[in-house]
């Protein structure tokens, strides 16, 4: 992760609408996501990430399978999850699946391991939500040890122990899988990432992104105090790029509102308002939406303020059509990225 800031694109495989307003099938969305990965590479972006969900408004429940398809359709862009819901998965299988993506992509695979922002996967895979904290702690410990050492002896409480475990396929060139710990903003999660010596990935979905600056500082201090080497910090924000601010805001608003209200209905939130949307789009808001210049200034502010090595933009937004997503990806890579890098050198 040395060198200039990397900029990536992320999607959850949001279920879009077609030109006639009808919903796109989950299968078609998945095929379109592979095309979006190709578009991200062609635009010069550094990373393409796919989130995991198990609900009707998102098409992708198995990011690694879609990443494997993207690996065969691309040649340079890094590919990873955003996030892998480690709490309700098995670290051994996560490792083996992403080792497979790493082989197919010629060493371009990444894992962002987190707890996710939804809980549907817990009952689906037979996990008790009362074990929420302990599941993630134990599974991250196992994954971190697998990254460092094989064969591995390991004992846990919630998962069967391992004795002399070696996983396949092997990583080429005696390498290791590049793995981040995704966190939503708690100091305990930041300390956990530092304790395992893994890079930190911040999920910024509300408020002023620079409010995460104390957490970035805490992570760096914790690594130093634990005697661990410095690690990169990444982050993701939601955003959308169009030729003008007006076009971006007008295009994104109804789809973003619909998505927020769908999630809000599950969580008991009040309806999402235009005022909230416009506030998030302000200079100090969490939403990177606007013209290339506007989005570049916001991303440079966030990356410079937090000292990031990578910053990803989640370009999909609910029912936002595939064509609009492709255009946003193109502008993010061809116009926003070079402007951000220029701003950061001033």
C-alpha positions as CSV (number, residue, x, y, z in Angstrom):
1,X,0.0,0.0,0.0
2,X,3.0,2.3,-0.3
3,X,2.8,5.2,-2.7
4,X,0.0,7.7,-3.6
5,X,-3.5,7.3,-2.4
6,X,-5.4,4.5,-4.0
7,X,-9.0,5.1,-5.0
8,X,-11.6,2.4,-5.5
9,X,-15.2,1.7,-6.2
10,X,-17.5,-0.5,-4.2
11,X,-21.0,-1.9,-4.6
12,X,-23.4,-4.0,-2.6
13,X,-25.1,-5.3,-5.8
14,X,-28.1,-3.0,-5.1
15,X,-31.1,-4.1,-7.0
16,X,-31.6,-1.6,-9.7
17,X,-34.4,-0.6,-12.0
18,X,-34.5,-0.8,-15.8
19,X,-35.4,2.0,-18.2
20,X,-39.2,1.2,-17.9
21,X,-39.0,1.4,-14.1
22,X,-39.3,-2.4,-13.5
23,X,-37.0,-4.0,-11.0
24,X,-33.9,-5.8,-12.4
25,X,-33.6,-9.4,-11.6
26,X,-30.9,-10.5,-9.0
27,X,-29.2,-12.5,-11.7
28,X,-29.0,-9.6,-14.1
29,X,-27.6,-7.3,-11.4
30,X,-24.9,-9.8,-10.7
31,X,-23.9,-9.9,-14.4
32,X,-23.9,-6.1,-14.4
33,X,-21.6,-5.9,-11.4
34,X,-19.0,-7.9,-13.4
35,X,-19.3,-5.3,-16.1
36,X,-18.9,-2.5,-13.5
37,X,-15.6,-4.1,-12.4
38,X,-14.4,-4.0,-15.9
39,X,-15.5,-0.4,-16.2
40,X,-13.6,0.4,-13.0
41,X,-10.4,-1.1,-14.3
42,X,-10.8,0.8,-17.7
43,X,-11.3,4.0,-15.8
44,X,-8.0,3.6,-14.0
45,X,-9.3,2.8,-10.5
46,X,-7.2,0.8,-8.1
47,X,-9.8,-1.4,-6.4
48,X,-13.2,-2.9,-6.9
49,X,-15.1,-4.2,-3.9
50,X,-18.3,-6.2,-3.4
51,X,-20.3,-6.3,-0.2
52,X,-22.1,-9.3,1.2
53,X,-25.8,-9.2,2.1
54,X,-28.7,-11.7,2.5
55,X,-31.8,-9.6,1.8
56,X,-34.0,-8.8,-1.2
57,X,-32.7,-5.3,-2.0
58,X,-29.2,-6.6,-2.6
59,X,-28.3,-9.2,-5.2
60,X,-24.9,-10.5,-3.9
61,X,-24.8,-13.0,-1.1
62,X,-21.5,-14.6,-2.3
63,X,-19.0,-11.8,-3.1
64,X,-16.1,-14.2,-3.7
65,X,-17.9,-16.0,-6.5
66,X,-18.6,-12.7,-8.3
67,X,-15.1,-11.6,-7.7
68,X,-13.9,-14.8,-9.3
69,X,-15.8,-13.9,-12.4
70,X,-14.4,-10.3,-12.3
71,X,-10.9,-11.7,-11.9
72,X,-11.3,-13.4,-15.3
73,X,-12.7,-10.3,-16.9
74,X,-10.0,-7.9,-15.6
75,X,-6.2,-7.9,-15.4
76,X,-4.9,-5.2,-13.1
77,X,-7.4,-3.8,-10.7
78,X,-7.4,-5.2,-7.1
79,X,-10.5,-7.1,-6.1
80,X,-12.0,-7.7,-2.7
81,X,-15.0,-7.9,-0.4
82,X,-16.5,-4.9,1.3
83,X,-17.2,-6.5,3.7
84,X,-17.1,-10.3,4.3
85,X,-19.4,-10.9,7.2
86,X,-16.9,-12.9,9.2
87,X,-19.1,-13.4,12.2
88,X,-21.5,-15.7,10.4
89,X,-19.0,-17.3,8.1
90,X,-16.2,-19.8,8.7
91,X,-12.6,-18.3,8.6
92,X,-11.2,-21.5,7.1
93,X,-13.7,-21.3,4.2
94,X,-13.2,-17.6,3.8
95,X,-9.5,-18.1,3.6
96,X,-9.8,-20.9,1.0
97,X,-12.3,-19.0,-1.1
98,X,-10.2,-15.8,-1.3
99,X,-7.1,-17.8,-1.9
100,X,-8.9,-19.2,-4.9
101,X,-9.8,-15.6,-6.1
102,X,-6.2,-14.7,-5.5
103,X,-5.1,-17.5,-7.8
104,X,-7.6,-16.6,-10.5
105,X,-6.6,-12.9,-10.3
106,X,-2.9,-13.4,-10.2
107,X,-2.5,-12.1,-6.6
108,X,-5.0,-9.3,-6.8
109,X,-7.4,-10.5,-4.0
110,X,-8.2,-8.7,-0.7
111,X,-10.5,-9.5,2.2
112,X,-12.2,-6.8,4.2
113,X,-13.4,-8.8,7.2
114,X,-16.1,-7.2,9.3
115,X,-19.4,-7.7,11.2
116,X,-21.6,-6.0,8.5
117,X,-24.4,-3.6,9.2
118,X,-27.3,-6.2,8.9
119,X,-28.0,-9.3,10.9
120,X,-30.0,-11.5,8.5
121,X,-27.0,-13.9,8.0
122,X,-27.0,-14.9,11.7
123,X,-30.3,-16.9,11.8
124,X,-29.7,-17.9,8.2
125,X,-26.5,-19.8,9.1
126,X,-27.6,-20.9,12.6
127,X,-25.8,-18.4,14.8
128,X,-27.1,-16.9,18.0
129,X,-27.1,-13.1,18.1
130,X,-26.3,-13.3,21.8
131,X,-22.9,-14.5,20.7
132,X,-22.5,-11.4,18.4
133,X,-19.3,-10.0,20.0
134,X,-17.7,-13.3,20.8
135,X,-18.2,-14.8,17.4
136,X,-16.4,-12.0,15.7
137,X,-13.6,-11.9,18.2
138,X,-12.9,-15.6,17.9
139,X,-13.3,-15.8,14.2
140,X,-11.0,-12.9,13.5
141,X,-8.4,-14.4,15.8
142,X,-8.5,-17.6,13.8
143,X,-8.3,-15.8,10.4
144,X,-5.4,-13.6,11.6
145,X,-3.5,-16.7,12.7
146,X,-4.2,-18.5,9.4
147,X,-2.8,-15.5,7.6
148,X,0.4,-15.7,9.6
149,X,1.0,-19.4,10.2
150,X,0.3,-22.7,8.6
151,X,0.2,-25.5,9.6
152,X,-1.8,-24.1,12.5
153,X,-2.9,-25.5,15.9
154,X,-5.9,-23.4,17.2
155,X,-8.5,-23.8,19.9
156,X,-11.7,-21.8,20.4
157,X,-15.0,-22.0,22.2
158,X,-17.6,-21.5,19.4
159,X,-15.8,-23.3,16.5
160,X,-14.1,-26.8,16.5
161,X,-10.4,-26.6,17.1
162,X,-7.7,-27.2,14.5
163,X,-4.7,-29.5,14.7
164,X,-2.0,-29.0,12.2
165,X,-4.3,-27.4,9.7
166,X,-3.0,-26.4,6.3
167,X,-5.3,-24.7,3.8
168,X,-5.4,-24.9,0.0
169,X,-4.8,-23.5,-2.5
170,X,-1.5,-22.2,-1.4
171,X,-0.8,-18.5,-2.0
172,X,1.8,-18.0,-4.8
173,X,5.3,-16.8,-4.2
174,X,5.0,-17.6,-0.5
175,X,2.7,-14.6,-0.1
176,X,-0.2,-13.9,2.1
177,X,-3.8,-12.7,1.6
178,X,-4.0,-9.0,2.1
179,X,-6.7,-8.6,4.8
180,X,-8.2,-5.5,6.4
181,X,-10.5,-5.3,9.4
182,X,-13.6,-3.3,8.7
183,X,-14.9,-1.2,11.5
184,X,-17.9,1.1,12.0
185,X,-16.5,3.5,14.5
186,X,-16.0,1.9,17.9
187,X,-12.6,2.3,19.7
188,X,-12.8,-1.3,20.8
189,X,-12.9,-2.4,17.1
190,X,-9.9,-0.2,16.3
191,X,-7.9,-1.7,19.2
192,X,-8.8,-5.2,18.0
193,X,-7.5,-4.5,14.6
194,X,-4.3,-3.2,16.0
195,X,-3.9,-6.2,18.3
196,X,-4.0,-8.5,15.3
197,X,-1.6,-6.2,13.4
198,X,-4.1,-6.0,10.5
199,X,-4.8,-2.9,8.3
200,X,-7.9,-0.8,9.4
201,X,-10.8,0.0,7.1
202,X,-13.3,2.6,8.2
203,X,-16.9,2.5,7.1
204,X,-18.0,6.2,6.9
205,X,-21.8,6.4,6.4
206,X,-22.8,9.4,8.3
207,X,-21.7,12.7,9.8
208,X,-18.4,14.5,9.2
209,X,-15.8,12.0,8.0
210,X,-13.1,13.8,9.9
211,X,-14.9,12.8,13.1
212,X,-13.0,9.5,12.5
213,X,-9.7,11.3,13.0
214,X,-9.4,10.3,16.7
215,X,-10.0,6.7,15.8
216,X,-7.2,6.8,13.1
217,X,-4.9,8.3,15.7
218,X,-5.9,5.7,18.3
219,X,-5.1,2.9,15.8
220,X,-1.7,4.3,15.0
221,X,-0.8,4.8,18.7
222,X,-2.1,1.3,19.6
223,X,0.1,-0.3,16.9
224,X,3.1,1.6,18.2
225,X,2.5,0.7,21.8
226,X,2.0,-2.9,20.9
227,X,5.3,-3.0,19.1
228,X,3.7,-3.7,15.7
229,X,4.7,-2.2,12.4
230,X,2.7,0.6,10.9
231,X,-0.3,-0.5,8.8
232,X,-2.4,1.3,6.2
233,X,-5.8,2.8,6.9
234,X,-8.6,2.8,4.3
235,X,-12.1,4.1,4.3
236,X,-15.3,4.0,2.3
237,X,-17.9,6.6,1.7
238,X,-21.1,6.6,-0.3
239,X,-21.1,8.8,-3.4
240,X,-22.1,9.5,-7.0
241,X,-20.4,11.5,-9.7
242,X,-22.0,13.3,-12.7
243,X,-21.0,16.2,-14.9
244,X,-22.5,18.9,-12.6
245,X,-23.5,19.1,-9.0
246,X,-27.2,19.6,-10.0
247,X,-27.2,16.6,-12.2
248,X,-25.6,14.4,-9.6
249,X,-28.0,15.5,-6.8
250,X,-31.1,15.3,-9.0
251,X,-30.2,11.8,-10.3
252,X,-29.2,10.3,-7.0
253,X,-31.8,11.7,-4.6
254,X,-34.9,9.5,-5.4
255,X,-32.9,6.3,-5.5
256,X,-30.9,7.1,-2.3
257,X,-34.1,8.1,-0.5
258,X,-35.8,4.8,-1.5
259,X,-32.8,2.8,-0.2
260,X,-32.6,4.7,3.1
261,X,-36.4,4.3,3.6
262,X,-36.2,0.6,2.9
263,X,-33.5,0.1,5.5
264,X,-35.2,2.6,7.9
265,X,-38.4,0.6,7.8
266,X,-36.6,-2.4,9.2
267,X,-34.9,-0.4,11.9
268,X,-37.6,2.0,12.9
269,X,-36.1,5.1,11.5
270,X,-38.3,8.1,10.3
271,X,-38.6,8.7,6.6
272,X,-35.4,10.1,5.1
273,X,-35.7,13.8,4.1
274,X,-34.3,15.9,1.3
275,X,-32.8,18.1,4.0
276,X,-30.8,15.2,5.4
277,X,-29.6,14.3,1.9
278,X,-28.5,17.9,1.1
279,X,-26.7,18.1,4.5
280,X,-24.8,14.9,3.8
281,X,-23.8,16.4,0.4
282,X,-22.2,19.4,2.0
283,X,-18.4,19.8,2.2
284,X,-18.3,18.3,5.7
285,X,-21.0,15.7,5.1
286,X,-20.5,11.9,4.5
287,X,-21.9,11.8,0.9
288,X,-19.4,12.4,-1.9
289,X,-21.9,13.5,-4.5
290,X,-21.5,16.1,-7.2
291,X,-19.3,17.1,-10.2
292,X,-15.8,15.7,-10.5
293,X,-14.4,18.9,-8.9
294,X,-16.8,18.7,-6.0
295,X,-16.2,15.0,-5.3
296,X,-12.5,15.4,-5.7
297,X,-12.3,18.2,-3.1
298,X,-14.3,16.1,-0.7
299,X,-12.3,12.9,-1.2
300,X,-9.0,14.9,-0.8
301,X,-10.3,16.4,2.4
302,X,-11.2,13.0,3.8
303,X,-8.0,11.2,2.6
304,X,-5.7,14.0,3.8
305,X,-7.5,14.5,7.1
306,X,-7.4,10.9,8.1
307,X,-4.1,10.0,6.5
308,X,-5.6,7.3,4.3
309,X,-3.8,4.9,2.0
310,X,-7.0,4.0,0.2
311,X,-10.4,5.6,-0.2
312,X,-13.3,3.7,-1.8
313,X,-16.6,5.2,-3.1
314,X,-19.7,3.1,-2.9
315,X,-21.2,4.1,-6.2
316,X,-24.4,2.0,-6.2
317,X,-27.4,3.4,-4.4
318,X,-30.6,1.4,-4.2
319,X,-32.5,1.5,-7.5
320,X,-30.0,3.8,-9.3
321,X,-29.8,2.4,-12.9
322,X,-26.8,0.5,-14.1
323,X,-26.1,3.1,-16.8
324,X,-25.8,5.8,-14.2
325,X,-23.5,3.7,-12.1
326,X,-21.2,3.0,-15.1
327,X,-21.0,6.8,-15.9
328,X,-20.2,7.5,-12.2
329,X,-17.4,4.9,-12.2
330,X,-16.0,6.4,-15.4
331,X,-15.9,9.9,-14.0
332,X,-14.5,8.7,-10.7
333,X,-11.5,7.1,-12.4
334,X,-10.8,9.4,-15.3
335,X,-11.6,12.8,-13.7
336,X,-11.9,12.6,-9.9
337,X,-8.9,10.4,-9.2
338,X,-6.3,12.5,-10.9
339,X,-7.7,15.7,-9.3
340,X,-7.6,14.1,-5.8
341,X,-4.0,13.1,-6.3
342,X,-3.2,16.6,-7.5
343,X,-4.9,18.2,-4.5
344,X,-3.1,16.0,-2.1
345,X,0.3,17.1,-3.5
346,X,-0.4,20.8,-3.0
